[in-house]
Amino acid sequence: MNSALQSIVSIPPPFNMVVLVVFLMVVGGIFTSLFQQIRKFASHRSELNFKRDLLDRGMTAEEIEQIVQAHGSAVKSPGTVNIGCTGR
């Protein structure tokens, strides 16, 4: 790893910065993708635990489906706050 870094740094000055910027962008993209997948997995696990909790409370599959659909329509998109007001 150290020799690879030394070879990048030994490239003539304008080009070594381009290589480093591209490298940093690729690493940033990898980390972004990794954290998105972790978030999706955590969200999926949370939804499964929620459904199991509803089953443990004795609800039927139809009731759980209605609750999950209502919860899905309440969450419009990530970052959007739903206050629950209806425009009168």
C-alpha positions in Angstrom: 0.0 0.0 0.0 2.8 2.3 0.9 4.6 1.7 -2.5 1.3 2.4 -4.3 0.9 5.7 -2.5 4.6 6.6 -3.2 4.0 5.9 -6.9 1.0 8.2 -7.0 2.8 10.9 -5.2 5.8 10.6 -7.5 3.6 11.4 -10.6 4.3 15.0 -11.9 2.4 17.6 -9.9 -0.8 18.4 -11.8 -1.5 14.8 -12.6 -1.0 13.4 -9.1 -3.7 15.7 -7.7 -6.1 14.4 -10.4 -5.3 10.8 -9.5 -5.8 11.6 -5.8 -9.1 13.4 -6.4 -10.4 10.5 -8.5 -9.3 8.0 -5.9 -11.0 10.0 -3.1 -14.2 10.2 -5.2 -14.2 6.4 -5.8 -13.6 5.7 -2.1 -16.4 8.2 -1.2 -18.8 6.4 -3.6 -17.9 3.1 -2.1 -18.6 4.3 1.4 -21.8 6.0 0.4 -23.1 2.8 -1.3 -22.0 0.7 1.7 -23.9 3.0 4.2 -27.0 3.0 1.9 -27.1 -0.8 2.0 -26.7 -0.8 5.7 -29.5 1.7 6.1 -31.8 -0.4 3.8 -31.0 -3.6 5.8 -31.7 -1.8 9.1 -35.0 -0.5 7.8 -36.0 -3.9 6.5 -35.1 -5.5 9.9 -37.1 -2.8 11.7 -40.1 -3.4 9.6 -39.9 -7.2 10.1 -39.6 -6.7 13.9 -42.6 -4.4 13.8 -44.7 -7.0 11.9 -43.6 -9.7 14.4 -44.6 -7.5 17.2 -48.1 -7.0 15.7 -48.4 -10.7 15.2 -47.4 -11.3 18.9 -50.2 -8.9 19.9 -52.7 -11.2 18.1 -53.5 -9.2 15.1 -54.6 -10.9 11.9 -52.7 -10.7 8.6 -55.3 -8.4 7.1 -55.0 -5.9 10.1 -51.3 -6.0 9.8 -51.4 -5.3 6.1 -53.7 -2.3 6.7 -51.4 -0.9 9.3 -48.3 -1.4 7.1 -50.0 0.3 4.1 -51.1 3.2 6.3 -47.6 3.5 7.7 -46.2 3.4 4.1 -48.5 6.1 2.9 -47.7 8.3 5.9 -44.0 8.2 5.1 -43.8 10.1 1.8 -40.0 10.2 1.3 -36.9 10.3 3.5 -36.5 13.8 4.9 -40.1 14.8 4.5 -42.0 15.4 7.7 -45.7 14.4 7.8 -47.6 16.3 10.4 -50.8 14.6 9.7 -52.8 17.7 8.8 -55.4 17.6 6.0 -55.7 20.7 4.0 -59.2 22.0 4.7 
